[in-house]
């Protein structure tokens, strides 16, 4: 496994653990999850600015799957 892959996995694990710690520290509200997801959007926005044609490369089935994933992610947040 390359060093880049190991670093990405480590960063992902730390981010996930930090997210769980932050969300479980107090009783999470819907506004907390909205704020957290909005922050995530703004953190990922530079990627779309740097690669403006990336979204056009997605086929319609990928967009459908993304919408279905978003729906189930919303159910997950409601369950939390």
Secondary structure by P-SEA (a helix, b strand, c coil): ccaaaaaaaaaaaaaaaaaaaaaacccccaaaaaaaaaaaaaaaaaaaaacccccccccaaaaaaaaaaaaaaaaaaaac
